[in-house]
Amino acid sequence: MARPLPEPAGGAARAQHARGGLIAVPDPIAEARAAAGALRRLILGTPEETVRLAVTGLSRAGKTVFVTALAANLMAAPRDPRRLAALPAVAEGRVAAVAEAGLTVADAPLFPLGAALAALAGEARWPEPTTRLTKLALALEVLTPTPGWLGQQLGPSRRTVRLEVVDYPGEWLLDLPLLGRSFEAWSAAELARAEEAPRAGHAAAWRAALAALDPQAPAEHATLARLADAYTAYLRRCRDEAGLAALTPGRFLNPDAWAGMPFLLFCPLPVPAGAHPRAGSLWATMRAHYDEYLRRTRAEFLAPHMARFDAQIVLVDLFRALASGRASFADTRAALAEIAAALRPEGGWLARLGLARAPPLPVYAATKADYVPESQRGQLVALLRHLVGGNGATLAVAAAACTRDITIEERGRAVEAVEGLVAGGGREAFWFAGGIPVETPSAAWFDRRYAVPVFAPPAIDPERGLRHLNLDRVLAAALPEVFA
C-alpha cells in the first residue's frame, strides 16, 4: 500500500515540499552557479545572454504540451504573475516583458507554437506529438537586483535573456548508451530481448526473416531494406501495442532529417559462426551502417545539441507504464536507468562552480500529475526518484491541468479521486486503487488493470496562459539563474 511522503527537512533545495509533488534536492552547485552568473554579469557588464533549455521525454510523455504551456505562461507572466508564482523574478514583478523571438537561417525547424495553441484553445484537442527536433526562442526582459557594498542592493539592472527551448524526441536519448557499444554487443542484447515476452510475439515476422538468411551472404539493397523495415515494424508494435520504451535505435522510430538515409538499413544480426565476416557480406555491411549511425549521432546530435544545453528537462509518463502492465513498467524502468546514466553530470570543480562549462543536472518530471489528487503527487515523485536513482531533481507536473480533486464513495468508504471532461464528452472520475506505489511494485500489484481515461484539454485563454500544476517549480529547478 502506498503511503504519503514525509515533509522534507529544511535547507537550500530546488524543491521545497512533497505535498506539492516535489522532493527536496539540496543543490549548492546551482546556488553557486547563480551567484557566479550574477557576479559575471556585474563585472563584464553583459546585459544580454542566451540560455538553451532542452525538453525531452519518452514517447507520449507530453513534450509538445509542456513547451506550449511554458511559452504561453511565460508570455502571460508580465500581466498575471500568479501563473508562475514559484519563480521569484515573476512573483516579484521583475519579468517586464516576454515575446517570441525569431530564429536564424541556421537554426532547427520552428516549434509549432501557433498550431499547438490553436489546437488547445480553438479546437479543444491535444496538439500533435513531437516527431522531430524543433526550437522555440523567447526574449525575456528581466530586472535583476544589483548587489552593492555591505549587503546593500543598488537599483535593478535590465537584462535580456534569449531562452531557446529545444524540443526533441526522447527516443534519441536511448541512442546515447549505444555510443560505447559495438554492433556485436548491441545485436546480442537485442536478439536476446526479442525472445522474451511480450517482445517475442511482435518480433515473429522479423525473426522469421532473419532465420531465412545467411549473414555471410553478399549484401543486397533489397535485403537490407526488407530486414530494416521488419525490425522497425517490430519496434513500432512494441511501442504502440505493448507500451514498451527501451527501443533502439531511437531514430528508427523518429528519424527526422535522417529519413531514407542508407545507413539506417541495419538491424541486430547474430555473429557468423566459425568464420570471420566476409567483406561486403550482409553482416559486415550492417555493422558498417551501425558504426555510421553512431558517428552521425555524435556529429549531428551530441556535439551540436547535447553539448550546448544549459539545462535539460526529461518528462516521464509513469501512468502509461503502470497501467500497461508489468512488462511495460519494467521496460520503462530499464529505459530510464539508461537515460539517467547517460545524463549523469560529471566534471571538475571549476565546471561545477560555473567558471567553466559542465553538463547540466537534469530535471526529471512525472507528467499527468493532475491524474491523481494532491495527496498522491508526492508518491508519484517518489516513484520517479526511485527509478532514476537520484541523478537529478524530481518533480510531478501537469503542464495543462485538466482535472479537479474530488471525493467519491467506493464500497462504502470515501476515496480521493480526480474528475475531468473526457474525449467525446461527459465527465469521468479516476483513481488508482491503493494509490501510486513509491517504488517498483510487486508482480501482484499488476494484477489490477487500469483503464486510464484521456481527459480533454482545459478551456484556455492564450492571453492568460494555461492552468498548470508545478510548471513554475520545474522551471525554477531547471533555470535558477534566469528566474532567481
N, C-alpha and C positions, 0 to 999 in steps of 0.2 A: 504494500500500500504506500503510495507516495505521501510525503509529508512536507509541510511548508518549510522553507529555509529560514534559519535564524537571521536576525538583523546582523550585518557585519559590524566589526569594530570600527571605530573612528580612525582618522588619519588621512593623509593625502591619498587620493584614489581617483581613478577615472569615473567610477560609478559609485553611487552612494547607498543604495538600499535594494534589498531583494524583492520587496513588495511591488515595486515598480517594474520588475523584470530585469534587474541587473545584479551582477556580482561584483563586489568591490575588488579592484585590482590596483594596489599601490603602484604608482608609476613615477618614481623620481626622475627617470630618464626623460619622460615627456615634460615634466616641470623644468628640468634643466634646459631642454631644447627651447621651450617657450621663452625662458629668461635669456638664453643666448641669442635668440632671434630678436627680441626687443633691444638688447644691447647692440647687436649688429646694425639694426636699423638706425639707432641713435647715433652711432659712430660714423657709419657710412652715409647716412642721410639718404637712404634709398626708399622713397615712399611707395614704389610700385614693385610688386613681386608676383611670381606665378607659382601656384600650388597645384600639383597634379594628384587627383584622387581617383583610384581605381575602384570600381564596383563590379563584383563578380559573384558567382554562386553556382551551385549545381542546378541541373535542369529544373525549370518551373519554380525557382525559388522566389521570383518576384523582382528581378533586377530592373525591368523596364518601369514598373510601377514605383519602385524605390527612387530611381533617378528622376522620374516625373514629379513625384511628391517633394523631393529635395529641392528641385528648381522652383516649383510653384510656391512652396512655403518660404524659401529664401527671398523670392521676388516680392512676396506679400509682407515680409517681416518689417520693413520700414513703416508700413501703415498699421500693422497689427502685431506688435512684438509678442503677444501672448501665444502665437502659433508655435514659437520656438523659444519658450521661456527658459529652458535649461541651458541656453547659450548666453553667457554673461554679456557679450557685446550686443546681442539682440535685446535681451531683457532690459539693459541699461540705456537703450535707445542710441547706441553708438554705431549701428549699421545704418548709414544715412541713405544709401541707395543700392539697389541690386538690379541689374539688367542683363539680358542675354547678350553675349559678346560674339563677334564674328570669328570665323576660323580662317586660317591661311590656306593657300592652294595646296600646300604640302601636308595638311592635316588629314586625319582619318575622316570617314564619312560623318556627316552631322547627325547627332541624335535626333530622332523624330519627335521633338517635344510638342510641336503644334498638333500633330496627329494623335499623340497619346492623350493630350488634354482634351481634344475634341471627342475622343472615344469615351473618356470618363465623364465629361460634362454634358456633351450633347447627345451621345448615343447610349449612355449608361451601360457601357460594356468595358471589360478589361482590355487594355491595349495589347497589340501583338507582342509576343515574347522576343527576347534578344537572340539573334542568329548570327550576328557579325559584330566586329569591333566598331563602335561609334564614339563620338566625342561631343560633349556639350561644354561650352565655355560661358562662365558668368563673371561679370565685372562687379566687384563689391567695393563700395566706398565705406571705409571703416575709420572711425575716430578712435585713436589709441592714446590712453594716458601716457604722458612723458614723465619718467622718473626724474626728480630733482635731487638736490643735496639733502642729506639728513632725513631721508624718507618722505620729503615733501613732493607733491605732484604738481608739475607745471601744466600749462594749458594743453589740451589734446592736440595731437598731430593727425592730419588726414593722410591716409594711405589707400592706394588702390590695390586690391587683391584680385588677380585673374585666377579664378578657380576653374580648372579644367577637369571635368568629370569624364573618365574613360569607362565605358560600359562594354564588357567583353564576355563571351560565353564561358561559363565556369568549366566546361569540359576541357578547355585548353589548359587549365591548371593541372589536370591529370597527366599532361604530357611532360611536365617538369621532372617528375621522378624518372622518366624514360631517358633523360639526358645522360644518366650514368649507367644505363643498362644496354647490354648487347642484344642484337637480334636473336641470338640463340637463347639467352636468358628470358627475354620477353616472350618469345614463342613458346618455350616450355611452360612458363607460368600461365599463359592464356589458354594453351591446349588443355592443361590440367583443369582450369576453371570451367572450360566448356563441357567437361564430363560430369559436372556437379549440377544438381537440381537448384534452381529452375532453369539454369542456362542450357542444360543438355537438350531439352525439348526444342528450344529456339535455335539451337546450333545444328540441328539434324541435317538440313539441306547443305549447309556449308561443309560440315564434316564428311558428308557423302561425296561432295565434290573433291575434297582432299584425298579421300581414300582411293579414288579412281585415277590419281595422278602419281607420277614418279618425280620427286623433287630434283632428280638429276637430269630430267628431260630438258631439251632446249626450250628456252623461254620464248613464248609467242604472245604477242599483244592481246589477242583474243582470250587466251587462257588467263593471263594476268588480270584482265578486266573482269572476267567471269568470277574468279576467286575473290577479288577485292569487293565486287558488288555483293556476292553472297555473304562475305564477312560483315560488310556494312549493314546489310539487311538483318543479320543476326544481332548486331549491336542495337539497332533501332527497336527490334522486338524486345530485347532485354530492357531497354529504357521505357518504352511505351506500354508494354503489356505486363512486365514483371516489376516495374518501378525500381530497377537497378541503377546504380550510379557509377560504380568503378568500371568504366568502359573506355578502353584505349585502343587506338589513338583518338584523342578528342576531336581532331579535325575531320575524322570520318563522319561524325555526327553534325558538325558545324564547320564546313571547310572555308567559308567566307571567300576571300580572294584566291584561295588555293583550289577552288572547284575546277575539276577537269585536268589538273596538273598530273603528268605521267608518274611522278614519284609517289603519288597516292596509290599506285597499283601494287599493293602488297598485302599480306595477311600472315598470321602465325603459321609456320611450317615446321614439321619435325626435321631434325638434323638427319641428313642422309647417312644410313648405316654403312660402316665398313669402308668408306672411301672419302677422300677429300672432295668437297663440292667442285664440280667442273665449272670452268669459266663459261659464262653465257647460259648456264643452267637456270631453271626456274628458281631454285633455292638461292643461287648467287645473285641473281637479278633482284629478287625480293629483298635480300639483305642489303644490296646497294641502294634500293629505294628507301628502305627503313633508315639507313645512315643519312641519306639526303634529307629525309623528313626531319631528323634531329638537327642537322646542320641548319636547315631553314628555320626551325623553331628557335634556335639560338640567335640567328642573324636577324630574323624578321619579327620576333615577338619578345624574346628575353632581352636582347640588347636595346632595341628602341623603345620598349614599353616597360617591362618589369623592372629594369634597372633605373628607371627615371621616376617611378611613383614616389610621392611624398607620404602617401597614406593608402591603405588598402582595406576595403570592407568586403567581407565574404558572407553572403547570405545563404541560409540553410533552411529548407522546408522539412522540419522534423515530423510534421503531421503526416505528410505523404509517406514517409519512410515507416512510421509506426502503423499507419492504417493499412499499408500494403502487405504487411506480414513480416515474419521473422527473416526471410531471405533478403527482402528489400532493406530492412533495417541493418542487417549485418553488412550488406554491400555499401550502404551509405556510411556506416562506421568505418569500413576499410578505406573508402574514398576520402573521408575527412582526415583520417590518420595520415594518409599520403600527402594531402594538401597541407596539413599543419606542419609536417616535417619539411616540405618544400619551402614553406613561407617562414620558417623559424628564423628570427633575426639573428645575425651574427655581426662581428666587427669589433674593433678595438675601442678603447675608452674615448679617444678623440672623436670617433664617429658617433659614439653613443651620446656624447655631450653636445652634439650639434655643430662641432667645429669641422667636421668632415662628413661626407655622405655615408649613411648606413641604411640597410634595408628597413623599411617601415614595420613597426609592430602591427600585425593585422588585427582588425576588429571583426569578430565573428558575431553575426546577428541571426537569431532564430526568428524567421518571419511568421506571419499569421498569428501574432500574439493576441489578436482580437478573437481568435477561435477558442480561447479559454478565458474564464473570468480572471479578474485581477489576482485573486488569491492563489492561482496556479502558475502565474507567469514566472515566479521565482524558481519553480520546479522545472519549467521549460529551459531556463537559463542554466540550471544545474546540470541538466542532461547534456546540453550543448558543451558546457565546460568539461564534463566527463569525457566527451567524445574527442575534443581537440587537445586534451591534455594540458590545459593551462598555458597554451602558447600564444596568448593574446587576450585582450578584453573580450568578455562575452556578455551579450545583451539579448533582450527579446524586443521585437519591433513589429509594428503594423504601419506601413508607410501610408496606407489609405484605410483607416479603420472603418469597418462596415457592420459592426455588431454593437449590442449593448448588453451589459451584465443583467441577468435575471435570476430569480429563484423559482424553481418548479418543484412539484411534488412527484416523487417517483417511488412507488410501492410503499406509500405511507410515510416517507421521510423527505425532508427538504434537501434539494440538490442545487448547487450553484451551476449555472449554465450561461450560455450566450444565445442571443437571438438576433436574426437579421433577415433581410429580404434575400431570397434565393433566385437564381436564374430561372426565368419563366414565370415569375410572380409568386406571391404568397410569402408568409413568414415561416421560419423554421427555427426551432431551438436545437442546440447541440451541446453535448458534454462528453467528456471521457470518463467512463465508469471507473472509479478508483483513482482517477487523477493521472496526470503526466508522471511517468517514472523519473527518478532523479539520476538513474544510472542505467546501464544496459539491462533491459527486462529479461526475466526468465523465459524459458520456452513456453511455460503455461500462460504467461501474460498474453501471448499472441493467439491463444485460443479464442479470445474475443475478437469480433470483427467490427470495424467501424466504417460506416458509410459517411465519409466526411462531405458535407454539403459544399457547394460552390456558391458562396454568398455574392450577391450583386454589388457593384461599386456603390459607395455612398453618394448622395447628391452633393455636388461641389460647386463652389463659385471660384473660378480661376483667379479672380481678383483678391480673394481672401485666403487662398491656399486650400489644403486638404486636411481634414481631421485625421490625426495620426496618434499612435502610441509610441513614445520614446524615439521618434526620428531625431529630435533635437539632442537627445542623450547619445545616440550613435555618432552624430556629427561632433559633439563635444569630445567624445573618446577618440575619434579619428583625427580631428583637426584642432587640438587645443591651442596651437599657435595662432590660428586665424581668428577664433571666436573668444579668446580669453578676455 
